Amino acid sequence: MPKITFIGAGSFGFTRKLVKDILTFPLLEGSEIALMDIDAERLDFATRAVKRIVAAGNYPATVSATMDRAEALRGADYVVVTILIGSTDVWRHDIEIPMKYGVDMNVGDTRGVAGIFRALRTIPVLVDIARDMERYCPHALMLNYTNPMAMLCRAMDIETDILVTGLCHSVQGTSKMLADWIGAPYDEIRYTCAGINHTAWFIDYRWQGEDAYPLIQRAISENDAIYNAEQVRNEMYLALDYYVTESSGHNSEYNWWFRKRPELIEQYATHGTNWNPGEHAYILKEYRRREHDWRDDIHDWFAQEAIDLKRGHEYAAYIINAMQGGEAFKFNGNVPNAGLVDNLPANACVEVPVWASRDGLEAVAVGALPPSVAPLTNFYAQIEEMAVEGILKGDKRLIYQAVAYSPLSAAVCSLREIQAMVDELFAVNAEYLPSS
């Protein structure tokens, strides 16, 4: 049975749900689950929850917990990573300092100035984890859920030889949302989605073999509730002809079009953003709320008399089952662009269809992105290539230049304002800066 290690296991909800899914597969029910976190209290909660799931399902799995990363990784077959570097007292500046310069964000964890500085703090830690994997479990697969996904996976690909793929919910979530909009049973939908994380595109979306885009167009154009649920993404679709992954809240801060003036933020990015309101600093407010009541949610879960052991839809469980010899599984993963997307930079981290099986992971080449969406996607990818290089080399000048090209920063700031903004962010991130 495989050893499955969770780094950042104190992410209670995620660890609990993924372990539950893993153990529903007969090939995995006797797995060795190794939990690791640097927060002893959160690790204890996660360990108790996982042991409760094992007992409830009468599974032959074993569970261990440690704050020693080497111990957790030694002999692992799969390594699931869900970490966050620094508390809100650290990453609040990613959102609050840019706001002083008119760069208004609501999530800030993937790209643009906030995503780049989150990458600056996180890349050294992820690379260290990957190097530990080279020492203690060189043949293991890392399944990374940590953002900013593309920059982190790209850095590990440059610096180490481990096998890694990044996993995100946006492709599966959006594909199901579109099926709901057109009234299609999800098992009758087939699609091809490709691009980069949070900016991948459904370049083909079919219901029972027929192009479903005319139905999507009609739903958005004729149903106000559907249009208003995702105003930013729907506007992008109506202009660019292909539907983008990830929520409107995220996408509103990635480009030039929606957050450069207060009236545009009010019109497009405050209300119709589905799961995460586009209001300024939404995610920061949400995390501050959780700082006060996260224990309450955990105690509520433990207070339940019975727990639901039904399998969910988390990619990682299906991937591990497939690689252990179970049913092959197709998912969208983040992998190096080795001839997979023709008009994105070579070796950049792309999000494309990937097959998992006993033979390993096999990414699917999709050709070129359509001309209406290729420029935006390519621009993001090139900026992030620049940012990763700057972070790995400790080159503050290159990091500044990556921020200078970032669409939202460029839409509202001069070059000197961007330099001043970046200097402030360097100052509050001094302890995380790599040396050049």
C-alpha positions, 0 to 999 in steps of 0.5 A: 500500500502507498505512503501518502504524505500531507505537507501542510496537513493542518489545512483541516477541511482539505486534508480531511476531505481528501483522506476521506476520498482516498480511502474509498478506493479499495486499492488505497484503503490500507494506505499509510497516511503521514501528516506533517505541519509546523503548527502543532495545534492544527496538526493535532486537529487534522490527525484526530479527524483522519483517525476518526475517518479511518475508524468510521470506515473500518479501514486498515489504513495507518496514520502518523503525525509529525512536525519533522518534514524529513520523517514525513517524506521518507519513503513516500509515494505521493506528497500532497502540498497545501501550505501558506507562508506567513500569517495575514500580518505578512501577506496583508501587505500584498493587497494593502500596499498596492491599494495605496497606488490604486491597484485594487485587488480582492484575492491576490494569490495567483498573479499580478503584484500580489501573486508575485510577492506571494511567490517570492515568499513561497518558492524557496519553501516549495523548492526546499520541500522538493529537494527533500523529496529528492533525498527521501522519496526521489520517485514520489509524485508531488500533488501541489495545491498551493498558489500561485500555482504556475510560478511555484510549479515552474520554479520546482521544475527549474530547480529540481528533478522531482515529478510534480503536477499542480491541481486546481478546482477551477477547470472542473468547477467551471465545466460543471457550472456551464453544464448547469447553465445549459441544462446538460447532464454533466456525464454527457459533457466533453471538453478540451481546456488548456492555457495556464492556471486560472487562465485556461480556456475551454477551446472545445465544449460539447454536449452529446458530441455537439458544440455547446457554445451556442447554448452557452451564448444564449444562456448568458445573453438571455438569462439575467441571473446567469449573466449576473452570476459571473459578470467578468467572465461572461464579459470576457467570453462575449468579447473573446469567444471562449470561456475562461476558468476560475472565478470572476473575482480572480479574473477581475484582477488579472487583466486591464478591463475591470478594476482600473476605475471605481465605477468599473469595480462597482459595475463588474467586480463587486456583485456578479462574482459568484463564489468570491465577491470582488470587493476590495481585499475580500480574501483578507477580510475572510481570513481575518474572520477565520482567525477568530472562529476557525476552531469553532468550525472544527469543533462543530465537525467533531460534534457530529454523531456521524460523518459522511464517508461518500467519495467526493471529486478531489482530483488527487484521490483519483490520480493516486488510485489510477497510478496504483493500478486503478481506473485511468483518470483524465484531469487538467494538471499543471505541467511543463510546456514540452510541446503541449501548447504551441503558442505559449513559452517553451517549458512554462507551466501550462494547464492541460489535459493529463492522463494518470495511469499505472504508467504514470502521468501523460500530458496531452498536446492541444496545439495552439490556443485560439488567436483571441485568447492567446495574447492574454495568456502568453503575456501572463506566462511571459511575466511569470517566467520573468518573475520566477527567474527574478525570485530564483536569482534574487534579482529585485530589478527583474521582479520589479520589471515583472510587476511593471508589465502586470496588466492591472498595475500598468493600467493604473500606475506609472513606472515610477509609482510601480517602483515605489510600490515594489520598494515598499513591498520589498521592505515588508518582505525583507526576511523573505528576500533571496540574496542575489 
